[in-house]
Amino acid sequence: MTPHLQNTTLVRPFLQSGGMKKILLTLGLATACIAPSFAGETLQLKLVPDRDVVLKDSPQEVVVKIDLSAIANQRKTKRTPLNLAVVLDKSGSMTGAKLEKAKQAATQLVDQLAPNDFFSMVIFSDHADVLVPAQRVENKSALKERIESITANGSTALYAGVKMGADQIREYFSSKRINRVILLSDGLANVGPSSPHELRRCGSDLSERGISVTTIGVGDDYNEDLMAGLAEASDANYYYVKDTEKLPEIFAKELGELLTVAAREIKIEITCPDGVRPLGFIGRSEKFQDQKASVNLSQFTLGQNRYLFLRCEVNGNQPEVARVRVHYTDELNGGTVQTAADILKIRFTRDQSESDRSVNGAVVADKEIMLTAVAKEAAIAQADAGNYKQAATILAGQGGALSRAYANAPARSQGQMRSELNYLRVFTNQLENGGYDSATRKTMQSQGYNGRNSK
């Protein structure tokens, strides 16, 4: 089982088990603060439970949504400089349209960079080489000429390419720049370290040094667990690109996000008081110690919204469930360190109907969308083991939960829920009919990754 599923006990055990009543407490990262929000606040935090009123004198599970969003109605007058390293697979399997579109995407990226940005490029096949040493973007024609010279051959020394790309970032590393590696590959890493665990550890090490790694997997032959794990360990983006023609679009999307960063180096600190037992986050591996946990996110772009769901057990006598404090570097206010905070409290009742009326349909909908992402990855684990019926059962069960939440969901959530229901039906049918292939697995895994990480 993959690390981020360890605390989620296959998909819905806490909803299906008997005994104590349970309520998911969703920890939403984006819209409320201890003090009321005020104009100019770049990140806004809000904590919202799946219901405001729970039954008294009965242990129950509550889910709190921690909702964090970046201000949208403000233009950046001065963007944060970039320090980018493109790491490109030029192994033999990249011959043809893949390499040509990758080169086109990279040259278009160079065209959009500014003179105070830094750019480097590493290519890898049997080994890794620095094609463009880290430098200011002053001679774009020369940079693009180097990119156009790339030809394909050899094997796939992916790990060496990532390490060398990170070395180029370190040449001009600065906390006042966005330091990002963009890795593109279409094949299995077959030279040097090649396991998802080793690449995830590499991503974690780089993240601790302020470097994140976006990964782009092309076609159906690369190791998606490796590419997603590397990106997730540094809280970056992961893309599955089946259609090579979309590569320039993917590079443009990635650059567009980097150019509109509103906040960076986000640290979310969560504390539960005595009397509340934190059970962990849905779809995330961070654990609590001494009633505290922290989650690190790399950045927020203008208008971006991300959220966490925290599961807690309450005992019917402690109204305060969680305190959350967020520290971040505010790129809209000169790179200063800012803080947002909020406290979540609930009420208790002996009236079941009062508790039922307090259910928050929007939070329940978002929770079920998150659980759908978790379900896809749990189904993958079963299908990989050859348990196709069990995988289909997991998806069908989550489809039922999503359908039940649909009626009380706000309109803004219903469109996404309909889309998720359609995907669940398609994947379930494929698994039941033996249609589990590489493309299906990559699609499910990509959707699961982006859903769990609010991407």
Secondary structure, 3 states (H helix, E strand, C coil): CCHHHHHHCCCCHHHHCCCCCEEEECEEEEECCCCCCCCCCCEEEEEEECECEEECCCCEEEEEEEEEEECCCCCCCCCCCEEEEEEEECCHHHCCHHHHHHHHHHHHHHHHCCCCCEEEEEEECCCEEEEEEEEECCCHHHHHHHHHCCCCCCCCCHHHHHHHHHHHHHHCCCCCCEEEEEEEECCCCCCCCCCHHHHHHHHHHHHHCCCEEEEEEECCCCCHHHHHHHHHHCCCCEEEECCHHHHHHHHHHHHHHHHCEEEEEEEEEEECCCCEEEEEECCCCCCCECCEEEEEEEEEECCCEEEEEEEEEECCCCCEEEEEEEEEEECCCCCEEEEEEEEEECEEECCHHHHHHCECHHHHHHHHHHHHHHHHHHHHHHHHCCCHHHHHHHHHHHHHHHHHHHCCCCHHHHHHHHHHHHHHHHHHHHHHCCCCCHHHHHHHHHHHHHHHCCC
